[in-house]
């Protein structure tokens, strides 16, 4: 193999994990190649998932008048039947900008790009198969698998029917349906259910579990469900679909309970599967666990010592932000770069439902399970000047402190700008901060951030009341 086909690192996939892993290694002088099977960079995050879906969400919030709900007498709601392409005009520009940003980033780091399908010949050789051209074999000291994931499909649903969509296809729907059945109440299902409901679509959400997004703090999960019900979403949970049938101009879902749902369209959001088919992982000696997910250690190294995997391909949490950090950390370990040595012990979770939700750290349930005594501090948007200005009366910040020393253990936000607001608490948790940080800090007024001070006061008041009760 010629020297021009030998690389320190070969990355498979150009999504968040692939791009950041390639850039991390190249920044430290490694010779890097990236293989992308699609004509566009960015993976699902840029092209079918994160950015397109959030673009539609922002459009729905504006056109539905949701963000203007407190401006009495002002009606900016959607007044005509619109198609999804109508609502996605901004998406083309946003996606094009992100693709160009990725290309420029790879160019700046002098990463060599190969377009084609990747497969392992052995652990140190990756073959690039190209349409209408002979394959190319690349030699690699290190390989990073960052191929992402795809929607899980089951034979229960006729995906060849024009009214049945998976989460990668739903944004290609031609006309706005009058009614939509969403099967699966995970993050993706809940986000799309909220977005379409805000646009006036009648939405029914079928979920097999009895609690919405069970990893959330229970109080926040319940508040989210109420908020989505206020949008008009009908929840059927715990329920499972037994059959899906076409009935004229509509679809019918027969549930195992005997109940049935009729809707113009069906969105199936039943999880995702790792994109490993065709990679030939066995040729590299890579073991996979349940559902074909490559097994990795704490450094994101697979059973093949020189092959790493990061991002959605290795499963939960499967967020763009965590995928980037996993890949960076993997490359630091692979090349012994003496840079960051560990993934942050606390990661944020951002859920772009309506209302928006974000969290970091412990929940009430996790603290109870660990036997940790805690105090709760709450502050509401209703009692916050900025919250009143933006017209979000249901928003809330919830802080969880250790009762022993008032160290911040968890932060939970529901409401406008939740995914931004959570970072204040996230940083405080990572710094090991106590209530004193929020009491000493001066926040801009009027801002949502000042709720941190008042939520802390709330927790301290409960602490002092408990202490006074103990002395009585």
N, C-alpha and C positions, 0 to 999 in steps of 0.2 A: 504494500500500500504506500502510495506517495506521501511525502510529508504534508502536502497541501490538503490531504484527506485525513490527517491526524489532528485531534483536538484534545485539549486538557479536559474540556467539558462538552458533552452533547446533550442538549435539552430537547425533549419531545413535547411540543405544545407551547403556544405563545400567549396563553391566558395569564391571569395575574401571577400565578406561581412561576410559570415558565419565564415570563419576561423579567421578573424581579430576581429569580435565581440566576439567569444568564447575566444580567447586569451586575449582580453582586460579585460573581466570579471574575467577570471581565474588568471590573473596577480595580481589582487587585492584580491585574496583569495576566490573567489566564486567557488562553486562546479558546474561544467559545463558538460553537455552532448551535443553531436552533432549527428544528424541523417543524414545519406547520403544514398540515394537510389541506387547510382551506386557503382560499385566495386572500382572505383578510386576516389581519392580526387581531388578537384580543380574546379569542375563545368565546364561551357563552356569556361571560361578564360584559363584554362590549357589544356583542352581536345579537344575542337572542334572550339574554336574561337581565342582568342587573341594570345596565343603563337604559335599554329600551323600556323595561317595565317601570322604572322610576320616572322616566319621561312621561309615560302615559299617566302615571299617578299624579304628577305635578299638573299636567293638563286638566285632569279630572277635578283636582282641587280648585283650580281657577275657574273653569267653565261651569262647574256645578254650583258655584257660589259658596262652597263649603267654608272657604277661608274668610268669607264676608258675612258669616252667619250672625255676627254681632252688629252689623251695620244696618240697622232697621230702616226699611224703606228703600234700600239699595238692592236691586235684583240683577245679578250678573249670571243667572243660571242659563244653562243650555236651552235654546228655544227651538231647535230644529233637530230632525233626525240626522245624526252624523255617523260616518263610518269610522272605523278605527284608523284607517290611513289619514282621514281628515285630522284626527287628534294626534297623529304621530309625525306631523310635518317637521317638528323640531328634532325628532329622533334621528333623521338622516344626517343632519348637520352635526349633532352631538356624537354620533357613532363615528362619522368620518373624522372628526377632530381627534377622537380617542385613538382610532387606528393610526392616524398620522403621528400622534404623540408617541405611540409604541414604536413605530418605524424609526422615528428620529432618535429615540432612546437607544434602540439596538444599533443604529448607525453610529451614534456618538460613542458607544462602547466597543465599536468595531466587531460586532457579532456577525458571523457569517450565517446567512439564511438559506435554507433549502426547503423548497416546496414539494410535498409528496407524502406518501404513507410510510411511517416508520415501523420497523420490526427488528427484533434482535436476531443476529446471527449467533452471537455469543455475548457474554457479559461485557466485552470490550469492543464489540463491533455492532454498529446499527446500520441497517440497510434502508435506503430511501428509495421507494418505488415511485416512479413518475409515469404519468400517462403519456404514451407515445415516445418514450425515451428509455434507454437502458437504466437499470438500477445503479445507485451509487452506494458504496460501502464506506462508512466513516469509522475511523478508529477513535476510541475514547478512553481516556484514563478514568473519567467519572461520567456517569450518565444520570440525568435527572428526568424522571417521568412526571410530567405535569399535563396529562391529557384530559383532565376534568371529568365530567360526568354528563349523562343524558337522562331524560325522563324515563322512569320505569313504566313499561307497558305490560298489560296483562291481556289475555285472550277474552276477558269479560267484556271489553269495550271494542266496538268496531271502528278502529282508528282510520280506516279507509273511507268512512262516511264523512261528508263535507260538514256535518254539524258536531263532530266529535273531535276534540283538540287535546293535545298534551301541552305542557307549560312552555315548550319551545315554539309551538305552532299558534298559540292563541292570538298573538299580536298580528297574525296574518289573516285574521277573520275579516271577511269582506264588509259586512254591514253590522251595525250595532244590534245585538239581539234584544228583544223585549224582555226575555227571561233567560237566566243562565243557572245551570246546576253545576256546582263545584264539588268534585269528589276528592276529599282529602283536606283536612284542616291543619296541615303543617304550615310552615312559614310562607311558602310560595302560594298555596291555596288561599290562605287568609289574606295575603296581600292583594291577589287578583280579585277575590270576592269583594274586598273593600273598594277597590278602584272602580269596578263595574257598578257597584251599588251607588257610589257617589255620582255616577253618570246617569242615574235613573233606571238602571237595569234591575229587574226583579231577580234577586239572587237567593238561592237555597244552597246551603253548605252541608254536605254529608260527611261526618267524621266518626270513625270507629271507636275513638276514645271518649271518655266521659268528661274530659277537661281540655279546653283549648290551649294548645302550646304548653304542654305539661312541664317544660323546663323553666317556665316563668314562675316568679313568685305568685302564690295562689291568689293574693289580693289583686295583683296586677292582671292576671289572667281573667279573673272575673270582671274587672273593670273594662278590659278590652272587649270581652264578649258583649257586655252591655252597650259599649260604644258602637260596636258593629251592628247590634240589633237596632240601635237608634238610627242607623243608616237604612234600615229596612231589611237587613239580612235575616233570613230564616234559618235557624240551626236545627239540624236533625242529628242528635248525638246522645248516646252512642248508637250509631246505626251503620249498617253495611249494605252495599249494593249487591243484589242477587242477580239481576239481569238488566241489560241496557238494550232497548229496542227502538227502532225508528217507527214513528207513527205519523205518516203524512208530513206535514210541515214542522213537526216537533219531535222531540226525543222523549222517551218514557223510561224512567229508572224505577225498577221494582226493587224495593228494599226487603231485607230478610225479615223485617217485622211485619210485612204484609202491606205496608204503606207504599204509595207510589208517588212519583214526582214527574210532572210534565214540564219541559222547558224547550226553548228554541235552540239552545246549544248546550253542550256538556264540556266542561273542562276537567280533565282527569289529572290530578296532582297527587299521585300516589308514591312519592319518593323518587329517588334517582339512583342510577347504576353507574359504576365506574367504567370509564372508557378504556378498557384493556383488551377488547377483542381485536385480534389481528396483530398484537404487539409481539407475540411469541415469547411471553415471559418465561416459559419453561426452558427455552434455549439458553436463557441467562441464569437459570437456577433460582428464579424468583418465586417464592411461595405466596399464595393468596389465601385469605381467610374467608369468612362468611360473605356471601354475595359477590365473590370474585374481587374483593378489595385487597390490594397488595398489603402485606404485613410490614410494618415499619417499627423501628425502635424509637427511643426518645430523641435521637438525632435525625429521624426520618430516613434512616438507612434500611434498605430491604434485606432479605436473606442473602442477596449477592452483595458482598462487602463494598463494591465500587458503584453500586446503583442505589440511588435515592429516589423517593417519591414524595410529592407534596401537593397540597390543594385538594380540590373536590375528589380527585381520584382515590384518596385514602379515606374519604368519608367525613363524618362529623368533625368540626362544625361546618365545614364547607362554605365559608364566607370569603369574599374576595380579600378582606383585610387580613384574616388569619392565614389564608393561602400564601399571601406575599411574605409574611413573617416566617412561615414554615420553610419556604424555599430559601430565603436568606440564611436562616439558621443552618439548614442542610448544607449549603455551600461553604459556610464558615467551618463546619466540622469536616467536610470532605477534603478541604484544602488546608486545614489547620491555619486559618487566617488570623488567629489571635484577635478576633473582633468580638462581637456579641456572642456569649457562650450559652445562652439559654433563652427560650421563648418566654415572654412575659408571663408570670404566674397567674395573672388575671387578664382575661380578654373581654372586650365589649361585644355585646350582641345588639344589633340594630334591626328592627322589624318594621318595615315600611307599610304597615297597615294604616287604616284610618279609624281611630286615632293611632298615631305613631307610638312605638314602644321601644325602649332600650334599657339594658341592664348591664351591670358588671358586679362580680363578686357573689356573695352568699345571698340566699333567699331565706325567708322564714323557715321553710321546710327543711332546707339543708342544715341550718343552725340547730333546729330542734333535733334533727337526726344525730347531729354530733354532740348534743348535750351542752351546747354553748348558751349561756344566759345572755340575752340581748335586749336592747331598748330600741323602740321604733320612733323615728321623728318624721312627721309629715308636714308638707306645705302644699297648698293648692293654688292652681292658677286663678281660681275665683277670688282668692284673697291677695293676689299679686297684681300690681298696677299694670305690668306689661301683659299679663295674662288676660286682664280685662280689656286692654286696648286691642289685642288680637282676637278677642271674642272666643276664647276657649275656656268655658266654665268648668269643664270636667277634668282638665289636666291635673296631674299630681306628681310631686317629687316625694319619694319615700327613701329614707336612710335607715340603715341597720347598724347600730353601734354595739360593741361588746360592753356588757353591763359593768365589767370589772374595771376597765380603764378608759372607756369611751373611745376606743379605737374604731375607725370606720371599717365595716366588714362588707357592706353591700349597698349598692345604689340602684334605684329603680325609678324610671320616669315613664309616664304615659301622657301624651299630649303633643302639641305643636313643638317642633324642634327637639324632640326627645333624644334623637340620635346625636345631636350636637351637645346638648346639655349634660349628657351622661359623662362626658370626658372630664369634667371638673372632678366628679366623684371617683372616676377611674384613676386619675392621677393621684388623688389623695390616698386611695387604697394602696397603690403601688409604693407610695412614699411612707406608708405606715402611719399616716396622720390620725390625730384624734379630733375630738370636737373643737379643741382650741384653735385649730387652723381656720375653721369657718367663722368662729367668733371674732378672731383678730382681723380677718380679711375684710376690706372695704370693697363692696361691689358697686358697679354702676347702677344708677336708678333712672328710669325704670327698666329693669331687666328680669328675665326669668332666672338668671343665675343667682340673684339675691335670695331665692328660695332656699338655697343651701344654708344660709344663716338662720332663717326662720324654722326650717325643719330641724336644725340642730337645737335651737331654743326649745322646740317642742319636745325633743328627746330629753333634754336636760331638765325640763319641767317635770317630766314623768319620773326621772331619777330622783329629783329633790322631793317630790311628793311621796315616793316610795320610802325614802330615807326618813322623812318626817313621820310617816305612818309607823315605821319601825321604832321610832323614839317615843311614840305616844303610848 
